[in-house]
Amino acid sequence: MARILITSAIPYINGIKHLGNLVGSQLPADLFARFMRGRGHEVMFICATDEHGTPAELAAAKAGVPVEQFCADMHKVQADIAAGFRLSFDHFGRSSSQRNHRLTQHFAGRLAEAGLIAEVSEKQVFSVDDNRFLPDRYITGTCPNCGYESARGDQCENCTKQLDPTDLINPRSSISGSTNLEVRQTKHLYLKQRALKAKLEAWIDSKKDWPILTTSIAKKWLNDGDGLQDRGITRDLYWGIPVKKGDQPWPGMEGKVFYVWFDAPIEYIAGTAEWADAHGLDDAAWERWWRTDKGAADVTYYQFMGKDNVPFHTLSFPATILGSGEPWKLVDYLKSFNYLNYDGGQFSTSQGRGIFMDQALSILPSDYWRWWLLSHAPESSDSEFTWENFQASVNKDLADVLGNLVSRVTKFARSKFGDVIPAGGTPGAREAALIDALTTQLRSYEANMAAMEVRKSAADLRALWVAGNEYLQAAAPWTVVKSDPDQAAMMIRLAMNLIRVYAIISRPFIPDAAAAMMHAVGSADWTWPDDLAAAMQTLPAGTGFNVPENLFRKITDEERADWQQRFAGIRT
């Protein structure tokens, strides 16, 4: 049994996330976590809300509530939506937790002791009308790299270039829209990332099996002229983690907080500590996942995130870990994703464009979305959500292929054989060929899932469903029952066992439908079918079964047109 640590990029607290956010981190991480649990491994899957920085303050101001209340309310909203999508986090934490306060301050103290923190006097934008300094996202302007007119002061959403607020052309306050801005002197702490370049480069070079997307982004940021830079880790904000060296004050840094990019990744560790606290466990319970001197040396750590988060997780967060000089666990494999676009344009949280997670659940159950998003995951390139493609995929893959098989088998069994799986008949060459074909396809599925090849895994799973349909089409028990009821009974018994196998292997993709399939065949045995021939005999004759409601209903043309129109505009 392996020990698997999984983290997905933690979503900002400033609103409900769109489907592009979901498929870029949390959903594939959940797929992998469910698969690894299904294979019997020990899994720790951690996520959280990212609650500090300007997005939180701006969103709270817009909502007219204190930022502490806004974050608490939105954490519950995001946790509820994550549960709606069946995201199987072991803990969904908060970066504003006291655990994260203490750990962030601890890392800052260690970095300072190592000589990796510099106090830098710098010029920063000050809004005269707002009477305050404007850090990063409090400033909007034109990107000097691509000309995008709504670039933020920390990063351009359009071209992903990392920016400083003073880089922006025609800057304006995100609070008031004022252009009455001045550049004034202030003092901040910087992490000396350049001093860690050799260590970071050696670490990245050691990751031979990382996706090309991850490695190429990491090396670009590491080696480009404006790539790896010493980076500010404090801001002039009210809401955040107070700047301290461990538990000691930091002279000259009174009233400042740590910058969100510094404290947010530390929440992966803090969130695991929060998990231990929530279960009444001591520190050893979470340290065995994160401290290589306390049991984490045999942990394999996987991160999942969109490509815009890769620089922070291949350079900045590792710089914090390496610079601390302590035996913390570094990520072993970082699975990154391109962007999911929306119906001819881009999803955008800040602009409210696309379909958002709460809206999606309001019109269809989570399995419909999970299947489409994962089977179209933007791995090798950007992909695009269109309503036509979504309708076609749901209707064909889920309704026609999988749902139809479960419905036909159980309804036919009830009508011809009663309330239990029938006895009789002997499997022959056709059944042996089916098991051989399924075994080959299942091994491919397992290999692709283990390698986090999401789209290939979905294609394998669909092929497994198709193989069962093709067998039933050729065997035709509904015809055979007229001349040889025993042979028809054998076919149905095999098909019932096949439904159980489908439930187990489909569970990472479509957990609700998997539970319905398992209930339909009267089983609660989720043992992975390592030996498929044996698994196809798990349910003996005489086992009671149920005829489920349709697993999946088809999406009508009228519904598709309605949704396409309803979600064509901007979310308010």
ZAMARGU-4260 file (C-alpha; in steps of 0.2 Angstrom, whole numbers, plus 5000, padded with zeros to 4 digits):
<rodrens>
0) 5000/5000/5000 | 5007/5017/4995 | 5005/5033/5003 | 4999/5047/4992 | 4998/5065/4996
5) 4987/5075/4984 | 4984/5094/4983 | 4975/5104/4971 | 4977/5123/4968 | 4967/5132/4981
10) 4953/5143/4974 | 4952/5161/4979 | 4938/5166/4991 | 4932/5180/4980 | 4918/5171/4972
15) 4911/5155/4965 | 4923/5146/4953 | 4919/5142/4935 | 4920/5125/4926 | 4937/5130/4919
20) 4944/5132/4937 | 4936/5115/4942 | 4944/5105/4928 | 4961/5114/4929 | 4964/5107/4947
25) 4951/5101/4959 | 4942/5089/4948 | 4957/5079/4941 | 4965/5079/4958 | 4949/5071/4964
30) 4949/5058/4950 | 4966/5053/4955 | 4962/5053/4973 | 4947/5041/4971 | 4957/5030/4959
35) 4971/5028/4972 | 4959/5025/4986 | 4950/5012/4975 | 4967/5003/4972 | 4969/5002/4991
40) 4982/5015/4994 | 4982/5027/5009 | 4977/5045/5002 | 4978/5062/5010 | 4969/5074/4998
45) 4970/5092/5004 | 4962/5108/4997 | 4957/5125/5005 | 4951/5142/5001 | 4964/5156/4998
50) 4957/5170/5009 | 4970/5184/5009 | 4976/5197/4997 | 4966/5210/4987 | 4953/5199/4979
55) 4946/5196/4997 | 4946/5214/5002 | 4938/5220/4986 | 4925/5207/4986 | 4920/5210/5004
60) 4919/5229/5001 | 4908/5226/4986 | 4897/5214/4996 | 4897/5227/5010 | 4902/5216/5024
65) 4918/5214/5035 | 4931/5204/5026 | 4932/5191/5040 | 4913/5188/5038 | 4914/5187/5019
70) 4928/5174/5020 | 4919/5163/5032 | 4903/5164/5022 | 4911/5161/5005 | 4921/5146/5013
75) 4905/5138/5017 | 4898/5141/5000 | 4913/5134/4991 | 4914/5119/5003 | 4895/5115/4999
80) 4898/5117/4980 | 4913/5106/4981 | 4903/5093/4990 | 4890/5095/4976 | 4903/5090/4964
85) 4908/5075/4975 | 4925/5082/4977 | 4932/5070/4990 | 4944/5081/5000 | 4950/5074/5016
90) 4950/5092/5022 | 4945/5108/5014 | 4954/5121/5025 | 4956/5140/5026 | 4972/5149/5023
95) 4966/5161/5036 | 4967/5148/5049 | 4978/5150/5065 | 4988/5134/5059 | 4993/5144/5043
100) 4997/5160/5053 | 5009/5150/5063 | 5017/5140/5049 | 5019/5155/5038 | 5027/5165/5052
105) 5038/5150/5055 | 5044/5149/5037 | 5048/5168/5037 | 5058/5166/5052 | 5068/5152/5045
110) 5071/5161/5029 | 5077/5176/5038 | 5089/5165/5049 | 5096/5158/5033 | 5099/5176/5026
115) 5086/5174/5012 | 5075/5189/5017 | 5080/5206/5012 | 5072/5223/5018 | 5069/5233/5003
120) 5064/5251/5001 | 5054/5253/4985 | 5043/5264/4976 | 5024/5259/4977 | 5008/5266/4970
125) 4999/5277/4982 | 4981/5283/4979 | 4978/5300/4984 | 4959/5299/4983 | 4959/5282/4993
130) 4973/5288/5005 | 4982/5272/5004 | 4995/5262/4995 | 4988/5251/4982 | 4997/5233/4981
135) 4995/5221/4966 | 4977/5218/4963 | 4971/5235/4969 | 4978/5242/4953 | 4972/5239/4935
140) 4979/5245/4919 | 4986/5240/4902 | 4998/5226/4901 | 5015/5232/4894 | 5018/5215/4886
145) 5002/5211/4877 | 4992/5227/4878 | 4977/5219/4888 | 4968/5233/4896 | 4962/5225/4911
150) 4978/5218/4918 | 4980/5217/4937 | 4995/5224/4946 | 5002/5206/4950 | 4999/5197/4934
155) 4991/5199/4917 | 4976/5187/4915 | 4978/5187/4896 | 4996/5183/4893 | 5000/5177/4911
160) 5016/5188/4913 | 5020/5192/4931 | 5020/5211/4934 | 5023/5224/4947 | 5010/5237/4949
165) 5022/5251/4943 | 5024/5241/4926 | 5006/5245/4921 | 5001/5258/4908 | 4987/5270/4912
170) 4985/5263/4930 | 4969/5266/4940 | 4963/5261/4957 | 4953/5245/4958 | 4944/5253/4973
175) 4938/5269/4966 | 4944/5269/4948 | 4954/5285/4952 | 4969/5289/4941 | 4975/5301/4954
180) 4990/5290/4959 | 5007/5294/4965 | 5023/5283/4967 | 5029/5284/4985 | 5043/5276/4995
185) 5039/5261/5007 | 5048/5246/5014 | 5044/5228/5011 | 5052/5211/5014 | 5059/5201/4999
190) 5063/5183/4997 | 5080/5181/4989 | 5074/5168/4976 | 5089/5171/4965 | 5100/5165/4978
195) 5091/5148/4977 | 5092/5146/4958 | 5105/5132/4958 | 5095/5122/4970 | 5079/5125/4961
200) 5087/5121/4944 | 5094/5105/4951 | 5077/5100/4958 | 5067/5103/4942 | 5080/5094/4932
205) 5078/5079/4943 | 5060/5078/4938 | 5062/5068/4922 | 5044/5062/4921 | 5035/5079/4923
210) 5023/5084/4909 | 5031/5095/4896 | 5019/5109/4900 | 5025/5109/4918 | 5043/5108/4914
215) 5043/5121/4900 | 5034/5134/4911 | 5046/5131/4925 | 5062/5132/4915 | 5055/5148/4906
220) 5053/5157/4922 | 5069/5150/4929 | 5080/5155/4914 | 5072/5170/4905 | 5080/5187/4908
225) 5065/5193/4919 | 5061/5175/4926 | 5067/5171/4943 | 5068/5187/4953 | 5069/5191/4971
230) 5050/5193/4976 | 5041/5204/4988 | 5033/5194/5002 | 5024/5208/5011 | 5010/5220/5008
235) 5002/5235/5015 | 4985/5227/5019 | 4973/5225/5034 | 4968/5207/5030 | 4981/5194/5031
240) 4994/5185/5041 | 5004/5198/5052 | 5022/5199/5048 | 5032/5191/5061 | 5048/5180/5063
245) 5041/5165/5071 | 5032/5171/5086 | 5043/5187/5087 | 5039/5204/5081 | 5048/5210/5065
250) 5054/5228/5068 | 5049/5240/5055 | 5036/5228/5048 | 5022/5234/5060 | 5005/5235/5051
255) 5010/5224/5036 | 5005/5207/5031 | 5012/5193/5021 | 5009/5193/5003 | 4996/5180/4998
260) 5007/5171/4986 | 5019/5167/5000 | 5006/5161/5013 | 4994/5152/5001 | 5004/5137/4997
265) 5009/5135/5015 | 4991/5131/5018 | 4993/5114/5010 | 5004/5109/5025 | 4993/5119/5037
270) 4977/5111/5030 | 4984/5094/5034 | 4987/5100/5052 | 4969/5107/5052 | 4964/5089/5047
275) 4973/5082/5061 | 4965/5095/5073 | 4948/5091/5067 | 4950/5073/5070 | 4958/5075/5088
280) 4975/5069/5082 | 4992/5075/5087 | 5005/5084/5077 | 5013/5067/5072 | 4997/5063/5062
285) 5000/5077/5050 | 5019/5078/5051 | 5020/5060/5044 | 5014/5067/5027 | 5025/5083/5027
290) 5041/5080/5037 | 5053/5068/5029 | 5062/5065/5046 | 5045/5060/5053 | 5038/5048/5040
295) 5035/5058/5024 | 5050/5050/5016 | 5039/5036/5009 | 5025/5048/5003 | 5023/5052/4985
300) 5016/5070/4983 | 5006/5075/4968 | 5000/5093/4964 | 4986/5098/4951 | 4984/5115/4944
305) 4981/5126/4929 | 4996/5132/4920 | 4995/5150/4927 | 4999/5143/4944 | 5014/5133/4939
310) 5028/5146/4942 | 5023/5148/4960 | 5023/5130/4963 | 5039/5125/4954 | 5049/5140/4959
315) 5042/5151/4973 | 5034/5138/4985 | 5049/5126/4983 | 5061/5141/4986 | 5052/5143/5003
320) 5053/5125/5007 | 5072/5123/5001 | 5077/5140/5009 | 5070/5135/5026 | 5083/5121/5028
325) 5071/5110/5036 | 5066/5092/5030 | 5049/5096/5022 | 5042/5086/5008 | 5043/5093/4990
330) 5031/5089/4977 | 5036/5073/4967 | 5024/5076/4952 | 5015/5092/4946 | 5001/5089/4934
335) 4997/5105/4925 | 4983/5109/4913 | 4980/5122/4899 | 4964/5132/4899 | 4946/5127/4896
340) 4938/5140/4885 | 4919/5144/4884 | 4909/5144/4868 | 4920/5154/4857 | 4928/5165/4871
345) 4937/5163/4888 | 4930/5158/4905 | 4934/5172/4917 | 4930/5173/4936 | 4934/5192/4936
350) 4923/5196/4921 | 4909/5183/4926 | 4910/5174/4909 | 4905/5156/4907 | 4895/5144/4917
355) 4899/5143/4936 | 4899/5128/4947 | 4883/5133/4956 | 4874/5136/4940 | 4880/5119/4933
360) 4873/5110/4948 | 4857/5119/4947 | 4853/5111/4930 | 4861/5094/4930 | 4868/5082/4943
365) 4887/5082/4945 | 4891/5066/4936 | 4886/5074/4919 | 4898/5088/4922 | 4912/5077/4929
370) 4911/5066/4914 | 4912/5079/4901 | 4925/5090/4909 | 4937/5075/4913 | 4934/5067/4896
375) 4939/5084/4888 | 4952/5089/4900 | 4964/5102/4893 | 4980/5092/4894 | 4990/5094/4879
380) 4982/5110/4873 | 4967/5122/4877 | 4950/5114/4875 | 4933/5122/4873 | 4916/5119/4881
385) 4902/5120/4869 | 4884/5116/4873 | 4882/5105/4857 | 4897/5095/4862 | 4891/5093/4880
390) 4874/5087/4874 | 4882/5075/4862 | 4894/5068/4874 | 4881/5065/4888 | 4868/5058/4877
395) 4880/5046/4868 | 4892/5041/4882 | 4882/5041/4897 | 4864/5038/4892 | 4866/5027/4876
400) 4881/5017/4881 | 4882/5015/4900 | 4865/5020/4906 | 4856/5010/4892 | 4866/4994/4897
405) 4861/4995/4915 | 4843/4998/4911 | 4841/4984/4898 | 4850/4971/4909 | 4840/4974/4925
410) 4823/4977/4917 | 4825/4961/4906 | 4831/4951/4921 | 4816/4956/4932 | 4804/4952/4918
415) 4811/4935/4914 | 4819/4929/4930 | 4811/4938/4944 | 4820/4947/4959 | 4837/4938/4960
420) 4851/4934/4948 | 4847/4918/4939 | 4856/4902/4939 | 4860/4890/4925 | 4870/4890/4909
425) 4889/4888/4906 | 4900/4902/4899 | 4908/4899/4882 | 4920/4906/4870 | 4911/4922/4868
430) 4912/4925/4887 | 4930/4921/4887 | 4934/4933/4873 | 4924/4946/4882 | 4934/4944/4898
435) 4951/4944/4888 | 4946/4960/4879 | 4940/4968/4895 | 4956/4963/4905 | 4967/4971/4891
440) 4957/4987/4891 | 4957/4988/4910 | 4976/4986/4911 | 4977/5001/4899 | 4964/5011/4910
445) 4974/5007/4926 | 4991/5013/4918 | 4983/5029/4911 | 4975/5033/4927 | 4991/5030/4937
450) 5000/5041/4924 | 4987/5055/4926 | 4983/5054/4908 | 4965/5060/4911 | 4958/5060/4893
455) 4966/5043/4889 | 4958/5036/4904 | 4941/5042/4900 | 4943/5035/4882 | 4948/5018/4890
460) 4933/5018/4902 | 4921/5022/4888 | 4929/5007/4878 | 4926/4996/4893 | 4907/5001/4893
465) 4906/4999/4874 | 4914/4981/4875 | 4899/4976/4887 | 4886/4983/4875 | 4894/4974/4860
470) 4894/4958/4870 | 4876/4960/4874 | 4871/4965/4856 | 4880/4949/4849 | 4874/4937/4863
475) 4856/4944/4862 | 4849/4936/4878 | 4832/4943/4875 | 4832/4932/4859 | 4841/4917/4867
480) 4829/4916/4881 | 4815/4909/4870 | 4825/4894/4865 | 4838/4892/4879 | 4833/4900/4895
485) 4848/4893/4904 | 4860/4901/4892 | 4851/4918/4893 | 4852/4916/4912 | 4871/4914/4911
490) 4872/4930/4900 | 4862/4940/4912 | 4872/4934/4927 | 4888/4939/4918 | 4880/4956/4914
495) 4875/4959/4932 | 4893/4955/4937 | 4899/4967/4923 | 4888/4981/4930 | 4897/4979/4947
500) 4914/4980/4939 | 4908/4995/4929 | 4903/5003/4946 | 4920/5000/4953 | 4931/5007/4939
505) 4919/5021/4934 | 4918/5028/4952 | 4932/5040/4950 | 4924/5048/4936 | 4905/5047/4940
510) 4903/5042/4959 | 4885/5044/4960 | 4881/5033/4945 | 4893/5021/4952 | 4884/5020/4969
515) 4867/5018/4959 | 4875/5003/4949 | 4882/4995/4965 | 4865/4996/4973 | 4856/4990/4957
520) 4866/4973/4958 | 4863/4972/4977 | 4882/4973/4982 | 4893/4983/4993 | 4909/4975/4988
525) 4920/4989/4980 | 4936/4978/4979 | 4946/4983/4963 | 4944/4969/4949 | 4963/4965/4948
530) 4958/4947/4942 | 4944/4952/4931 | 4939/4933/4927 | 4936/4931/4946 | 4927/4948/4948
535) 4915/4942/4934 | 4909/4928/4946 | 4908/4939/4962 | 4889/4940/4962 | 4882/4922/4963
540) 4865/4916/4957 | 4852/4920/4970 | 4858/4938/4974 | 4844/4950/4974 | 4845/4965/4963
545) 4835/4981/4959 | 4830/4990/4943 | 4836/5008/4945 | 4829/5024/4938 | 4838/5029/4922
550) 4856/5032/4927 | 4857/5046/4914 | 4843/5056/4905 | 4846/5063/4888 | 4848/5082/4886
555) 4835/5088/4873 | 4838/5101/4860 | 4826/5113/4868 | 4836/5112/4885 | 4852/5114/4876
560) 4846/5130/4866 | 4839/5137/4883 | 4855/5134/4892 | 4866/5141/4878 | 4855/5157/4878
565) 4854/5158/4897 | 4873/5157/4900 | 4878/5168/4885 | 4880/5184/4894 | 4890/5190/4910
570) 4886/5183/4927 | 4881/5197/4939
</rodrens>
